[in-house]
Amino acid sequence: MLNILKPYFMKKSSNNLHKVSELPISETQPEINLINNPELVSVPPKLRIEGLSNTLGEIAFALSDGTEASTEFIASYLMVRFSSSIPRGYITMPFGAVTTEPRINALFVLGTGEGKGLAERQTNVLINTAIEMLDNEISPYSGLSVYARVYAGGLSTSEGIAYELRDDVVTLKGDVQSGIDDKRLCVIETEYANLITKCNLNGSTLSITIRKLFDGDPIEPMTKTDRTSCKKPHVHIVGHITPEEFIARLDSVSIANGLANRFPIFSGIQQVYQPIPHNIDKQELQNHAKTLNIITSWCHQEKRTMAMSECYKQLWIEKYTDLKQIGAKGSIEQSLMTRAPHYAAMYAMIFAALDMSTTVTSKHLESSLAWIDYWHESVRYIFSTEADAFKAEQKNYQALDVLNTIKDQITKNNGQPITRTPLQQALGKKYNSKQLTELLKILQELPRSPIAVTKLQHNKQVISLT
């Protein structure tokens, strides 16, 4: 978060505002050497321990112990499998006039043969054990199978996805063609690089369909002969890609159209070699499977609306601006992290559901924020955006310097607006005319802008405080 201008992203009525510093910029701006700063060395991302709390952490640690599988990837994959198994509409949380429900994706970025698939295989052993231990795979409450279907064939066309989730349809002859009752689906896309390529083919609607799936919107491919559709899909997608492929294949279209930012990006590192991996104790595996069955079955019992606790609300208000302002404006970092607030809420709901709680607390949000930070650090690590972040922070300090100078000049002018000339003179040679224009633009584009620039006759401009 570009913290220095944070107060101007909050409403005046908020009790969480911090007063903007009135100190000269030389006293508040840290020295930053963008060329030789050791902080610019890329540091591999790491999930904070808060992201592995309670049941999720216990299972992830047990399945990764003594193996080459990443604890973080196991936990992420388990969250996707668990979330996909919750029937649509059964776990929701009000947010304004709409509701949020956990429908998450994940993209694992790691070199070939370094453990992406292994993490999933380890987790699948647990889930398969859980299914075997069920008295009945069909939930007596929802009428659906306790665990969602998994499709590992990859995504190819919008028509194929629609067929896999198809609703009942009445033919022109009046016959009813039965569809698929269960709209839950967990897709494993091991060739995410190919998926990006397919999405960018001329005439392909695959990218649009994937975006609709994440939003839970109806999908209906526009074809003449086949009107296969699904009104209420509930699809989760896990993708695999190497860092080199990701950088090479991810183009401006995938970034701009919102496909990429619907996938939290988690970068991993090669785990310690384990020539003879540890075999998890059968009883321990069954204990974890039993716990997972109890939790997942609880999610099927009835539709539940989650409430925000007061501690959750306080932490959410405190962190919301940070979540909305990740990355320098216009940067790839900002584009890829656009949906961080949405995912923060969904992850918090998942942690609450894992506790079988209908109240989302600050503890659940803290666990969620650890995953958002892991996502953010992964983006920075893969795309080396640390330098851009430092530059953006510097510009914010410069904008604050200009704002404080404007305040001083307006005070000297008896509270009246000033023109650009005295402002430029007061700043001296700190910023040239082009830089000053850019900094004034930054101040005006803040959600709660502290200044207003008004055009008068003959292109004269005056600057006032709002």
C-alpha positions as CSV (number, residue, x, y, z in Angstrom):
1,M,0.0,0.0,0.0
2,L,1.2,3.5,-0.8
3,N,0.7,4.6,2.8
4,I,1.6,8.3,2.7
5,L,-1.7,9.3,1.0
6,K,-3.8,6.7,2.7
7,P,-6.1,9.2,4.5
8,Y,-7.4,10.5,1.2
9,F,-8.9,7.1,0.3
10,M,-11.2,7.1,3.3
11,K,-14.5,8.9,4.0
12,K,-14.3,11.8,6.4
13,S,-16.8,10.1,8.7
14,S,-14.5,7.2,9.3
15,N,-13.0,6.9,12.8
16,N,-9.9,5.2,11.3
17,L,-8.4,8.2,9.6
18,H,-4.9,9.2,10.3
19,K,-3.9,12.8,10.1
20,V,-1.7,13.7,7.2
21,S,1.8,14.7,8.2
22,E,2.4,18.4,8.1
23,L,6.2,18.0,8.2
24,P,8.4,19.1,5.3
25,I,9.1,16.3,3.0
26,S,12.8,16.3,3.9
27,E,11.8,15.2,7.4
28,T,9.4,12.5,6.4
29,Q,10.7,10.9,3.2
30,P,13.2,8.0,3.7
31,E,16.3,7.8,1.7
32,I,15.8,5.3,-1.1
33,N,18.5,4.4,-3.6
34,L,16.6,2.6,-6.4
35,I,19.8,1.3,-7.9
36,N,21.9,0.0,-5.0
37,N,19.2,-0.7,-2.4
38,P,19.7,-4.2,-1.1
39,E,15.9,-4.4,-0.5
40,L,15.5,-4.8,-4.3
41,V,16.9,-8.3,-4.2
42,S,14.0,-10.6,-5.0
43,V,13.1,-12.6,-1.9
44,P,11.1,-15.8,-2.4
45,P,7.5,-15.4,-1.1
46,K,6.6,-17.2,2.1
47,L,3.1,-17.7,3.6
48,R,2.9,-16.4,7.2
49,I,1.9,-18.9,9.8
50,E,-1.5,-17.2,10.3
51,G,-2.4,-18.6,6.9
52,L,-2.1,-22.1,8.2
53,S,-4.3,-21.9,11.2
54,N,-6.3,-24.7,12.8
55,T,-7.6,-27.5,10.6
56,L,-6.1,-26.2,7.3
57,G,-2.6,-26.0,8.8
58,E,-2.8,-29.3,10.6
59,I,-3.7,-31.1,7.4
60,A,-1.2,-29.3,5.2
61,F,1.7,-29.9,7.6
62,A,0.7,-33.6,8.0
63,L,0.5,-34.2,4.3
64,S,3.7,-32.3,3.4
65,D,5.9,-33.6,6.3
66,G,8.9,-35.5,5.0
67,T,7.9,-35.1,1.3
68,E,8.8,-32.8,-1.5
69,A,5.2,-31.3,-1.6
70,S,4.8,-27.7,-0.7
71,T,2.8,-27.0,2.5
72,E,1.4,-23.8,0.9
73,F,0.3,-25.6,-2.3
74,I,-1.3,-28.3,-0.3
75,A,-3.2,-25.8,1.8
76,S,-4.3,-23.8,-1.3
77,Y,-5.4,-26.8,-3.2
78,L,-7.4,-28.1,-0.2
79,M,-9.1,-24.7,0.2
80,V,-10.2,-24.9,-3.5
81,R,-11.4,-28.5,-3.1
82,F,-13.3,-27.6,0.1
83,S,-14.8,-24.4,-1.3
84,S,-15.9,-26.2,-4.5
85,S,-17.7,-28.8,-2.4
86,I,-19.9,-26.2,-0.6
87,P,-23.2,-26.1,-2.5
88,R,-23.8,-22.8,-4.2
89,G,-25.7,-20.3,-2.0
90,Y,-25.1,-22.3,1.2
91,I,-22.4,-20.1,2.6
92,T,-22.9,-16.4,1.9
93,M,-22.1,-13.0,3.5
94,P,-23.9,-9.7,2.8
95,F,-21.9,-7.0,1.2
96,G,-24.0,-3.9,0.4
97,A,-26.9,-4.9,-1.9
98,V,-25.2,-8.1,-3.0
99,T,-23.8,-11.2,-1.3
100,T,-20.3,-12.8,-1.3
101,E,-19.8,-16.5,-1.5
102,P,-16.5,-18.4,-1.6
103,R,-15.8,-19.3,-5.2
104,I,-12.0,-19.3,-5.5
105,N,-9.3,-20.2,-8.1
106,A,-5.6,-20.7,-7.7
107,L,-2.5,-20.6,-10.0
108,F,0.6,-22.5,-8.9
109,V,3.8,-21.1,-10.4
110,L,6.7,-23.4,-10.1
111,G,9.3,-25.1,-12.3
112,T,8.6,-28.3,-14.1
113,G,8.8,-31.4,-11.9
114,E,9.2,-29.3,-8.7
115,G,6.1,-30.3,-6.9
116,K,2.9,-28.7,-8.3
117,G,1.2,-32.0,-9.0
118,L,2.7,-33.7,-6.0
119,A,0.9,-31.3,-3.7
120,E,-2.4,-32.1,-5.3
121,R,-1.8,-35.9,-5.2
122,Q,-1.0,-35.8,-1.5
123,T,-4.3,-33.8,-0.9
124,N,-6.3,-36.2,-3.1
125,V,-5.2,-39.1,-1.0
126,L,-6.8,-37.4,2.0
127,I,-10.0,-36.5,0.1
128,N,-10.3,-40.0,-1.4
129,T,-9.9,-41.4,2.1
130,A,-12.6,-39.1,3.4
131,I,-15.0,-40.2,0.6
132,E,-14.3,-43.9,1.4
133,M,-15.2,-43.2,5.1
134,L,-18.6,-41.7,4.3
135,D,-21.6,-43.8,5.0
136,N,-23.2,-42.3,1.9
137,E,-21.4,-40.1,-0.6
138,I,-24.7,-38.2,-1.1
139,S,-25.5,-35.6,1.5
140,P,-28.9,-36.2,3.2
141,Y,-29.3,-32.5,3.5
142,S,-28.5,-31.0,0.1
143,G,-29.1,-34.1,-2.0
144,L,-25.7,-33.5,-3.6
145,S,-22.5,-35.6,-3.3
146,V,-20.5,-34.4,-0.2
147,Y,-17.5,-33.5,-2.4
148,A,-17.6,-31.8,-5.8
149,R,-16.6,-33.5,-9.0
150,V,-13.1,-33.0,-10.3
151,Y,-12.3,-32.5,-14.0
152,A,-8.7,-32.9,-14.9
153,G,-8.9,-32.9,-18.6
154,G,-8.2,-29.2,-19.0
155,L,-10.4,-26.4,-20.4
156,S,-10.7,-26.2,-24.2
157,T,-13.9,-24.5,-25.3
158,S,-16.9,-22.6,-23.9
159,E,-19.2,-25.2,-25.4
160,G,-17.4,-28.0,-23.6
161,I,-17.7,-26.2,-20.2
162,A,-21.4,-25.5,-20.8
163,Y,-22.0,-29.2,-21.7
164,E,-20.3,-30.4,-18.5
165,L,-22.6,-28.2,-16.5
166,R,-25.7,-28.3,-18.7
167,D,-29.2,-27.5,-17.5
168,D,-32.3,-29.5,-18.6
169,V,-33.4,-28.4,-22.0
170,V,-36.7,-28.8,-23.9
171,T,-36.2,-29.6,-27.5
172,L,-38.3,-28.2,-30.4
173,K,-40.2,-31.5,-30.3
174,G,-41.1,-30.9,-26.6
175,D,-38.8,-33.6,-25.3
176,V,-36.8,-32.9,-22.2
177,Q,-33.1,-33.6,-22.3
178,S,-31.8,-34.1,-18.8
179,G,-28.9,-32.0,-17.7
180,I,-26.5,-32.2,-14.8
181,D,-28.0,-31.6,-11.4
182,D,-24.8,-30.8,-9.6
183,K,-23.3,-27.6,-10.9
184,R,-20.2,-27.8,-8.7
185,L,-17.0,-28.6,-10.5
186,C,-13.3,-28.3,-9.6
187,V,-11.2,-28.1,-12.7
188,I,-7.5,-28.9,-12.7
189,E,-5.7,-27.1,-15.6
190,T,-2.2,-28.5,-15.6
191,E,-1.4,-26.6,-18.9
192,Y,-2.4,-23.1,-17.9
193,A,0.0,-21.7,-20.6
194,N,-2.1,-23.4,-23.3
195,L,-5.2,-22.1,-21.7
196,I,-3.9,-18.5,-22.1
197,T,-3.1,-19.3,-25.7
198,K,-6.6,-20.7,-26.4
199,C,-8.2,-17.7,-24.7
200,N,-6.4,-15.4,-27.1
201,L,-7.3,-17.2,-30.3
202,N,-9.4,-15.1,-32.7
203,G,-13.1,-15.7,-32.0
204,S,-12.6,-17.6,-28.8
205,T,-15.0,-16.9,-26.0
206,L,-13.2,-19.1,-23.5
207,S,-11.8,-16.1,-21.5
208,I,-15.2,-14.6,-21.2
209,T,-16.6,-17.9,-20.0
210,I,-13.9,-18.4,-17.4
211,R,-14.6,-14.9,-16.1
212,K,-18.3,-15.6,-15.9
213,L,-17.6,-18.8,-14.0
214,F,-15.7,-17.0,-11.4
215,D,-18.5,-14.4,-11.0
216,G,-21.1,-17.2,-10.9
217,D,-22.9,-15.7,-14.0
218,P,-24.9,-17.9,-16.5
219,I,-23.0,-19.3,-19.4
220,E,-24.6,-19.8,-22.8
221,P,-22.3,-20.2,-25.8
222,M,-23.7,-18.4,-28.8
223,T,-24.0,-21.3,-31.3
224,K,-26.7,-22.0,-33.9
225,T,-27.3,-25.7,-33.3
226,D,-26.5,-26.1,-29.6
227,R,-28.1,-23.9,-27.0
228,T,-26.5,-25.8,-24.1
229,S,-26.3,-23.5,-21.1
230,C,-26.0,-23.4,-17.3
231,K,-27.7,-20.7,-15.3
232,K,-26.0,-21.3,-11.9
233,P,-22.4,-22.6,-12.3
234,H,-20.2,-23.1,-9.3
235,V,-16.8,-23.8,-10.7
236,H,-13.3,-23.5,-9.2
237,I,-10.1,-23.7,-11.2
238,V,-6.6,-24.7,-10.2
239,G,-3.9,-23.9,-12.8
240,H,-0.2,-25.0,-13.2
241,I,2.4,-23.0,-15.0
242,T,6.2,-22.4,-14.8
243,P,7.5,-18.9,-14.1
244,E,9.1,-18.7,-17.6
245,E,5.9,-19.7,-19.4
246,F,3.8,-17.3,-17.2
247,I,6.0,-14.3,-18.0
248,A,6.1,-15.2,-21.7
249,R,2.4,-16.0,-22.2
250,L,0.8,-13.4,-20.0
251,D,0.0,-10.6,-22.4
252,S,-1.7,-7.2,-22.0
253,V,-5.0,-8.6,-23.1
254,S,-5.1,-11.3,-20.4
255,I,-4.2,-8.6,-17.8
256,A,-6.6,-6.0,-19.0
257,N,-9.7,-8.2,-19.5
258,G,-9.6,-9.5,-16.0
259,L,-8.8,-13.1,-16.7
260,A,-5.4,-13.2,-14.9
261,N,-6.6,-11.3,-11.8
262,R,-9.3,-13.9,-11.1
263,F,-6.5,-16.3,-10.2
264,P,-4.5,-15.8,-7.0
265,I,-0.9,-16.4,-8.0
266,F,1.2,-18.5,-5.7
267,S,4.9,-18.9,-6.4
268,G,6.8,-21.8,-4.8
269,I,10.4,-23.0,-4.6
270,Q,11.9,-26.4,-5.0
271,Q,11.4,-28.3,-1.7
272,V,14.2,-30.3,0.0
273,Y,14.9,-33.5,-1.8
274,Q,13.4,-36.6,-0.1
275,P,14.7,-39.8,-1.7
276,I,12.4,-41.9,0.5
277,P,9.4,-39.7,1.4
278,H,7.7,-40.1,4.7
279,N,4.5,-42.1,4.7
280,I,1.7,-40.5,6.7
281,D,0.3,-42.8,9.4
282,K,-2.9,-44.4,8.3
283,Q,-4.7,-43.6,11.6
284,E,-3.6,-39.9,11.3
285,L,-4.8,-39.7,7.8
286,Q,-8.2,-41.2,8.7
287,N,-8.5,-38.7,11.6
288,H,-7.9,-35.8,9.3
289,A,-10.3,-37.3,6.8
290,K,-13.0,-37.7,9.5
291,T,-12.6,-34.0,10.5
292,L,-12.9,-32.9,6.9
293,N,-16.1,-35.0,6.5
294,I,-17.6,-33.4,9.6
295,I,-16.8,-29.9,8.4
296,T,-17.9,-30.4,4.8
297,S,-21.1,-32.1,5.8
298,W,-21.9,-29.2,8.1
299,C,-21.7,-26.9,5.1
300,H,-24.4,-29.1,3.4
301,Q,-26.8,-29.0,6.3
302,E,-28.5,-25.7,5.5
303,K,-28.1,-22.3,3.9
304,R,-26.2,-20.1,6.2
305,T,-25.6,-16.3,6.2
306,M,-22.3,-15.4,7.8
307,A,-22.2,-12.3,10.1
308,M,-19.3,-10.0,10.5
309,S,-18.1,-9.7,14.1
310,E,-17.1,-6.3,15.4
311,C,-13.5,-7.2,15.5
312,Y,-13.7,-8.3,11.9
313,K,-15.3,-5.0,10.9
314,Q,-12.6,-3.0,12.7
315,L,-9.8,-5.0,11.0
316,W,-11.5,-4.9,7.6
317,I,-11.9,-1.1,7.8
318,E,-8.2,-0.8,8.8
319,K,-7.0,-3.0,5.9
320,Y,-9.5,-2.1,3.2
321,T,-7.6,0.8,1.7
322,D,-4.4,-1.3,1.7
323,L,-6.2,-4.0,-0.2
324,K,-7.7,-1.6,-2.7
325,Q,-4.3,0.1,-3.4
326,I,-1.8,-2.7,-3.9
327,G,0.8,-1.8,-6.5
328,A,1.8,1.3,-8.4
329,K,-1.0,2.8,-10.5
330,G,-1.1,1.3,-13.9
331,S,1.4,-1.4,-13.0
332,I,1.1,-5.1,-13.7
333,E,1.2,-5.6,-9.9
334,Q,-1.9,-3.4,-9.5
335,S,-3.7,-5.2,-12.4
336,L,-3.0,-8.7,-11.1
337,M,-4.0,-7.8,-7.5
338,T,-7.3,-5.9,-8.3
339,R,-9.5,-8.6,-6.8
340,A,-7.5,-8.8,-3.5
341,P,-10.4,-7.3,-1.5
342,H,-12.9,-9.9,-2.9
343,Y,-10.5,-12.8,-2.2
344,A,-9.8,-11.5,1.3
345,A,-13.5,-11.7,2.1
346,M,-13.8,-15.1,0.5
347,Y,-10.8,-16.6,2.2
348,A,-12.0,-15.3,5.6
349,M,-15.4,-17.0,4.9
350,I,-13.6,-20.3,4.2
351,F,-11.6,-20.1,7.4
352,A,-14.9,-19.4,9.3
353,A,-16.5,-22.4,7.5
354,L,-13.6,-24.6,8.5
355,D,-14.3,-23.6,12.1
356,M,-18.0,-24.4,11.5
357,S,-18.8,-20.8,12.5
358,T,-21.4,-18.5,11.1
359,T,-19.5,-15.5,12.4
360,V,-16.4,-14.2,10.6
361,T,-13.9,-12.9,13.1
362,S,-10.7,-10.9,12.9
363,K,-8.8,-14.2,13.4
364,H,-10.3,-15.5,10.2
365,L,-9.4,-12.3,8.4
366,E,-5.9,-12.4,9.7
367,S,-5.5,-15.8,8.2
368,S,-7.0,-14.6,4.9
369,L,-4.7,-11.6,4.8
370,A,-1.7,-13.9,5.1
371,W,-2.8,-15.5,1.8
372,I,-3.3,-12.1,0.2
373,D,0.2,-11.1,1.2
374,Y,1.6,-14.4,-0.1
375,W,-0.2,-13.7,-3.4
376,H,1.2,-10.2,-3.5
377,E,4.8,-11.3,-2.7
378,S,4.5,-14.0,-5.4
379,V,3.6,-11.4,-8.0
380,R,6.5,-9.2,-7.0
381,Y,8.9,-12.1,-7.0
382,I,7.8,-13.4,-10.5
383,F,7.7,-10.0,-12.2
384,S,10.3,-8.2,-10.1
385,T,8.1,-5.2,-9.4
386,E,9.9,-4.0,-6.2
387,A,11.6,-1.1,-8.0
388,D,8.3,0.1,-9.4
389,A,6.8,0.0,-5.9
390,F,9.7,2.1,-4.5
391,K,9.3,4.7,-7.3
392,A,5.5,4.9,-6.7
393,E,6.1,5.5,-3.0
394,Q,8.6,8.2,-3.8
395,K,6.0,9.9,-5.9
396,N,3.5,9.9,-3.1
397,Y,6.0,11.5,-0.8
398,Q,6.6,14.1,-3.5
399,A,2.9,14.7,-3.9
400,L,2.6,15.2,-0.1
401,D,5.5,17.7,-0.4
402,V,3.5,19.6,-3.0
403,L,0.3,19.5,-0.9
404,N,2.1,20.9,2.1
405,T,3.6,23.7,0.0
406,I,0.1,24.5,-1.4
407,K,-1.2,24.7,2.1
408,D,1.6,27.1,3.1
409,Q,1.1,29.3,0.1
410,I,-2.7,29.5,0.6
411,T,-2.2,30.4,4.2
412,K,0.2,33.2,3.2
413,N,-2.4,34.3,0.7
414,N,-5.0,34.8,3.4
415,G,-6.8,31.5,2.7
416,Q,-7.4,32.4,-1.0
417,P,-6.6,30.1,-3.9
418,I,-3.2,30.5,-5.6
419,T,-2.0,30.2,-9.1
420,R,0.7,27.8,-10.3
421,T,3.4,30.5,-10.4
422,P,3.9,31.1,-6.7
423,L,3.7,27.3,-6.1
424,Q,6.4,26.7,-8.6
425,Q,8.6,29.5,-7.1
426,A,8.1,28.1,-3.5
427,L,9.1,24.6,-4.7
428,G,12.2,26.0,-6.4
429,K,14.1,23.5,-8.5
430,K,12.7,20.4,-6.8
431,Y,10.4,19.6,-9.6
432,N,10.3,20.8,-13.2
433,S,7.0,21.9,-14.8
434,K,6.2,18.4,-16.2
435,Q,6.8,16.7,-12.8
436,L,4.7,19.3,-11.0
437,T,1.8,18.6,-13.4
438,E,2.1,14.9,-12.7
439,L,2.1,15.4,-8.9
440,L,-0.9,17.7,-9.1
441,K,-2.7,15.1,-11.2
442,I,-1.9,12.5,-8.5
443,L,-3.5,14.7,-5.8
444,Q,-6.6,15.4,-7.9
445,E,-7.2,11.7,-8.7
446,L,-7.4,10.7,-5.0
447,P,-10.8,9.4,-4.1
448,R,-11.0,12.3,-1.5
449,S,-9.0,14.9,-3.3
450,P,-7.4,17.5,-1.0
451,I,-7.1,20.1,-3.8
452,A,-9.1,21.4,-6.7
453,V,-7.6,23.0,-9.8
454,T,-10.1,25.4,-11.5
455,K,-9.7,26.7,-15.1
456,L,-10.4,30.4,-15.6
457,Q,-10.2,32.6,-18.7
458,H,-7.2,32.6,-20.9
459,N,-6.1,29.2,-19.6
460,K,-5.4,30.6,-16.2
461,Q,-5.6,28.0,-13.4
462,V,-6.1,28.5,-9.7
463,I,-5.4,25.9,-7.0
464,S,-7.6,25.7,-3.9
465,L,-8.0,23.3,-0.9
466,T,-11.2,21.2,-0.8
